[in-house]
C-alpha cells in the first residue's frame, strides 16, 4: 500500500480579500488547465507517475487508483462525472433526495454517513484511495492507515477558491489522476458554454440583466443567502447577473439572515430553492408578503438542486435558477406570481 502513495506537505495562506480571491482563482485554474502530468519515475504499469495537489499539499501516485471510496458528495459527484464508479460512498440514500442528478451508479457500497463514516466497512472494501472533505478531517489519521487519502476543503470560507472554482480544480486534478483529462476539460468547457447561453436567454427575456437574489428558507422568519463563494453566486456571475446582497465568503457559501433583512430589495427578483416544508406558510405570512419583491410578484421557486456539489451541480444550479427566473419575465405569463403573492 505504501508504495502507491507518498506525500510532501506545503503551506498555503488563507485568502479573504475578494480581489485577491479572484486573482488566485484565475491563476490556479489556469495552472490546472495547462499543467500536464509530470513524469517523476516509473509507475507500476509502465506509465509516468502523477503528482496531485489537494488541500494538504502534494501527493505522488505511481499507479492509477482502482478502488476508490468517496466520503464527500462533491467529490463523489466529480467521480461520476468522470465515468468512475467508486467501490464505496457515504450517505448514498440521502443523495437521491438532495442531489438527485447525477444518479448514483449501481453497486456502490454505503459506508455510513458523511459525519460518521463506518471505518470497518471502509476497510473491508480494501480501497487504494479515500477522498474526503472538511467533514472527515477528524478521521484523517485512521483513514490514512487504510489507504492513501486526498482531502479537498473548498467549502471553507478561508479557501483560496470559491466552491465552484474549487470543485472545477478538484475535477481537473481527479481527471489527471484517473487519466480522464480530456473528459474533465470537456465538462468545464460545457459549463462555460451553458452558463453563457443561459445568461443570453435571461437578458433577452428581461431586456437586460436583472438583479437576482437566491435564497433558501431555514425557518418561518429566517433564511439562508448565498454568499460570494457559493456555487449559486458563481453561476449568476458567469451568466452576467448580480446578486444585490454581495456578501463575503462564508462556510459552504451560506449565511443566515432574517426575512426583514431583505426589505431594501426594491428592484430585485428573489429565487428560493426548494424543498422547504413550511413553504406555503411562509409565502402567505404577513412578514413575507410585506417585502417589496413579493408585493411586485418578483418571486419564484427553483426546483431542488444540491448547493454544495461538484462540477455537474454548477450546471444544475444555473439551469434551475434560470428556469425559475424566466417564469417571471414580462412575457412569461407570471406562472409563479400567484404562488408567491
N, C-alpha and C positions, 0 to 999 in steps of 0.2 A: 504493500500500500504506500509506503513512504517514498518509493522511487517514482511514484506518479506525480508527486507534488512537492514543490519547495516554495518558500515564502521569504520575501525580503520586505521589511517594513519601511515605509517612508512617511514623513509627516505631511499634513495638509492644513491650511489655515481656513477657518470658517469665514464665509463671506456674507456680510449682511447688507452692504450698500447696494441698492438696485442697479445702479450703473455698472458697478464692478461685477455684479452677478451676471448681467447680460454680456459683458465683455468676456468673462470666463466661460459662460455657456457657449458662445460662438467659438472661442478658441478650442475648448475641449471637444466640441462636436466636430470641428474641422479636423482635429487630430484623429478622432475615431474613424472619420471617413477616409483619411489619407494614409494612415499608418498600416502597412502590411504586417502580417505575422512574421516575426523575426526569427530566423534560424539561430538557435543557441546551443545546438548539439544534436546528436542523433536521437530519434524517437524510437519507440518500440515497433512501430510499423514502417520504419524507414522514411518517415516524413519529418519535416522540421518541427521541433517543439514550439509551443506557443506561450507567449508572455501576456498575461491578462492582469489588468488592474481593477481592484474593487475598492470599497471604502476604507480598507485597512492597509492597502499597499499593493505590491506587485507579486504575482504568483506565476509559477512556471509549470506548464503541463507538457511533459514529454509525449503523452498519448491522449487521444480524444476520449473523454469520459463516455461510458455507455450505459451506466446505471445511475440515474440522477434522482434525487429527492428534492422537491421544492417546498419550502415551508412558508413562502410569502406569495400572495396571489399575483402581484405584478410580475414576479419572476416566472411563476407558473404560466401566466398568460404569454409572456415572451417566448418561452419554450414551445408552446403550442403554435405560436405564430411562425416559428422556425421549422415546424414539422417534426418536433421532437416530443416523444411521449415519455414522461418520467415514470419511474417504477413506483414512486410514492409521492403523495402531496398532502398538505394539511387542509382541513375544512372542505372536503370535496362536496359534502351535502349542501352547506350554505352557499357554495359557489353557484348552484343552479338558481337560487333565488336572487342573489345580489349581483353577480357578474353576468350570468346568462350567456353572453356572447364573448368569446367563442365557447362552444360546448366542449366539455371535457371528453377526451377520447376514452374508450372503454379500456378496462384493465389497469387503471391506476389505483394502487392500494392507498386507503385512507390511513394517515399516520397521526390522527388526533387533531387537535386544534392548533391554530397559529400561536396562541398564547401558551398552550401546554402541549407541545408535540410529544408523542409517545416514543421515548428513546429506545425501548426494547424493540418495538415494531420497526423503527427505522433501521436498527442494527440488523434485524432479521432479513431485511431486503438486500443486504450486502452492497450498499451503494459505493460508487467510486467518486461521487461528488454530491455535496449537500449545498443547496442555495438557501440563504437566509436573509432576513431584513432586520430592522431595529427591534422588532418584537421578540426575536430569539437571541439577542445578544447575550443574555444572561446564561444561555446554554451553549455558548460558543466552545468552551473548553471541552465539555463532554462530547459534543458533536464532532469535534476535531479528532477525538480518539476513534471514531467510527470511520470517517472518511475526510478527505480534503473539504474545506468549507470556503465558499465565496459569499461575502456579505455586501449587500448594496443598500445604502441608507438614504436614498434620495427623498424620502418622505419627511426628513427632518428640516426644520426651518433654517438651520445653520448650514445645510448642504450648499455647495457652490453652484449647483444646478437646481432649477426648479423640477417639479415632479415629472413634467413631460420631457424636458431636456434630459433629465436623469434616466428616465426609462428608455429613451432612444439610445443613449450612450450604453446602457446595460444590454439592450438588444444587439447593438453592434459588437459589443465585447463577446457576448454569447455566440453571435454569429461567427466570429473568428475562431472561438474555442471549438465549436462543433463543425467548422468548415462549411458554414452556411452564409458566408459573407454576402454573396450575390442576393440571396433571398432577403436578408436583413436590409440591405441597401435599397432593394426594390420596394419594400414596405415603407421605408422612410420617404422615398420619392412619392409613393401613393398617398401618404399622409399629407405631404406638402401640396400636391396637386388637388386633393379633395378639399382641403381647407380653403385653398384659393378659389375653387369653384363654388363652394357654399357661400363664401363671402360675396362673390359676384351675384349670386341668386338673391341674397338678402338685400344688397344695395339696390339691385334692380327693383325688387318688390317694394322697398320703402322710399325709393328716390334718393338714397343716400344711406349713410351708416348710422343706424340708431344706437343710442346708449342702452346697454343691456346689463342688468344685474342678475346674476344667477345665485339662487339660494337653495337651501334645504331646510325644511322645518324641523325643529327639535322639541317643541312644546307648544302649548296654547298661546304663549306670548313671546316665545323666543325662536330664533332661527340661526342657522349657520350661513355665513357668507364666504364665498370662495375668494381666497387671497391671491396675491401676485405670484406665488409659486405653485398655484394649483393647475391641474390639467385644464379645467374649465377656462381659467384666465388665459392660458397659453392658446387654447383653441380659438377663443374670441379674438385675441390679438392677431393671430395668423389670418383670421377672416376679416381683419380690418375693423374690428368692433371694440369699443372700450367699455369697461365697467365703471360706472360713476364712483363707486366706492373702491378706489385703488388702494387696498390695504396691504401693509407689509407682510412679508412671509410669515407663515405660521406652520406648526407641525401638521402634516397631512393637508396643508393648503386650506384649512378651515379655521374661522374664528367666529365666536358666538356673539350675536347682538340681540337686542330686543326689537320687536316689530316697530315700536315707536321710533327707533333709531333710523328708520327709513323714511321719515316724514318729509325730508327735503328732496326726495327723488321725484321732482315735479315732471320732468320730461322723459324719464327712463321707462323702459319696458322691463318687467320682472318675470323671470322664468324660474319656477320652483320645480325641483326634481322629486319625482315620486320614488318609492312609496312613502306614505305618511298616514297612519291610522286615523288621525284626527283631522284629516284634510278638510272635509265639509264643515266641521265645527269651526275651524279657524277661519276659513274663507267667508263664513257667514257671521263672524264676530264683528262687533262694533269697532274694535280696535283695527282689524284688518281693512274693513270697508271704509274707514276714515282716511286711509293712505291715499295720496294723490294718484298713484298709478292704478289702484283698484277702482277709484271713482271714475277714471277715464277708460276703464276696461282694458288696461295695458298689462294684463296678467295671463300667463298660460302655463300649463303643466308640461314638463318634459318627461317622457317615458323613462323608466328606470335604466340607469347605467351605473357602472362602478367608477366612482370618482377618483380612485387611487390606483388604477390598474396599470397595465403595460401599454405597449405601443398601440395595440388594437383599441384600447379604451380611449385613446385620443380621437380616433375616428368615431367611436360610439358616442362620445361626449359631444363632438361637433355636430353630428347628424341629429342627435336627439334635441339639442338646443335649437338648431336651425329649423327643424320640423315644427317645434312648438312656436318659435318666433314668427314663422311665415303664416301661421293661423291668425296673427294679429296685424298682418299687413293690410293696407287700405282696401285692397280688392279681394281679401280672403273670405269675407262674409262674417268675420268675427266669431269663428267657431267656439272659442273658449270664453268669449266675453260674458255670457250669462252665467257660466260656471264660476267665474272669478268675481262676479259683481257682488 
